[in-house]
Amino acid sequence: MEEQGTRAVITVVGEDRVGIIAGITAVLAQEGANILDISQTIVSGFFSMITVADLSGSAIGFTELKGKLEAKGLELGVQVTIQHEDVFRYMHRI
């Protein structure tokens, strides 16, 4: 099991187009983040993806990775959000 605090939740939302998954996962791979789980769906032409990644192998910090993912999202025409897993769980608890 991964150490607490090394995982992140990445969400991607936008109009469906070719290359979204490839673009986002390429950034994660280039920076040493390991994808633990990924789910994507398309509803009425809108794409959504949720990815859980282990960031413990990343050579760059969270803020820099966030910037790279957001830049790739702009390039792809989608909105990308990344949050530490513990923050995501806290914000979405019932």
C-alpha positions in Angstrom: 0.0 0.0 0.0 1.2 3.5 -0.8 2.3 5.9 1.9 -0.3 8.3 3.1 -0.1 11.6 1.3 1.6 10.4 -1.8 -1.5 9.9 -3.9 -3.4 12.4 -5.9 -6.8 12.5 -7.6 -6.8 14.0 -11.1 -10.1 15.0 -12.8 -10.4 15.9 -16.4 -13.6 17.3 -17.9 -14.4 18.8 -21.4 -15.8 18.1 -24.8 -14.7 14.7 -26.1 -11.8 14.6 -28.6 -9.0 12.4 -29.7 -5.9 12.4 -27.5 -7.2 13.5 -24.1 -6.2 10.3 -22.2 -2.9 10.0 -24.1 -2.0 13.7 -23.4 -2.8 13.6 -19.6 -1.2 10.2 -19.0 1.9 11.2 -20.9 2.5 14.1 -18.5 2.1 11.8 -15.6 4.5 9.2 -17.0 7.1 11.8 -18.0 7.1 13.1 -14.4 7.3 9.6 -12.8 3.8 9.4 -11.4 2.3 5.9 -11.4 -1.4 5.6 -12.4 -3.1 3.4 -9.8 -6.7 3.6 -11.1 -8.4 5.3 -14.0 -12.0 5.7 -15.1 -13.3 7.6 -18.0 -16.7 8.1 -19.6 -18.4 10.1 -22.4 -21.9 11.4 -21.9 -23.6 13.3 -24.8 -20.2 14.2 -26.2 -18.7 15.3 -22.9 -15.6 13.6 -21.6 -14.8 13.0 -18.0 -12.0 11.1 -16.4 -10.9 10.4 -12.8 -7.4 9.1 -12.2 -5.7 8.2 -8.9 -1.9 8.4 -9.1 1.0 7.7 -6.8 3.3 10.7 -6.8 6.0 9.2 -4.6 8.2 8.5 -7.7 7.8 12.0 -9.2 11.0 14.1 -9.4 9.0 17.3 -9.4 6.8 18.8 -6.7 3.0 18.8 -6.6 2.7 22.5 -7.6 4.9 22.0 -10.7 3.0 18.8 -11.7 -0.3 20.7 -11.3 1.0 23.5 -13.6 2.1 20.9 -16.3 -1.3 19.1 -16.1 -3.2 22.4 -16.4 -1.1 23.5 -19.3 -1.7 20.2 -21.1 -5.4 20.6 -20.4 -5.4 24.1 -22.0 -3.7 22.6 -25.0 -6.3 19.8 -25.2 -9.3 22.1 -24.5 -10.2 20.4 -21.2 -10.2 21.4 -17.6 -7.7 19.4 -15.4 -7.8 19.5 -11.6 -5.4 17.7 -9.2 -5.8 17.4 -5.5 -3.9 15.5 -2.8 -6.0 12.4 -2.0 -6.4 13.4 1.7 -7.8 16.8 0.7 -10.1 15.2 -1.9 -11.4 12.7 0.7 -11.9 15.5 3.3 -13.8 17.7 0.9 -16.1 14.9 -0.3 -17.0 13.1 2.9 -20.6 12.8 3.9 
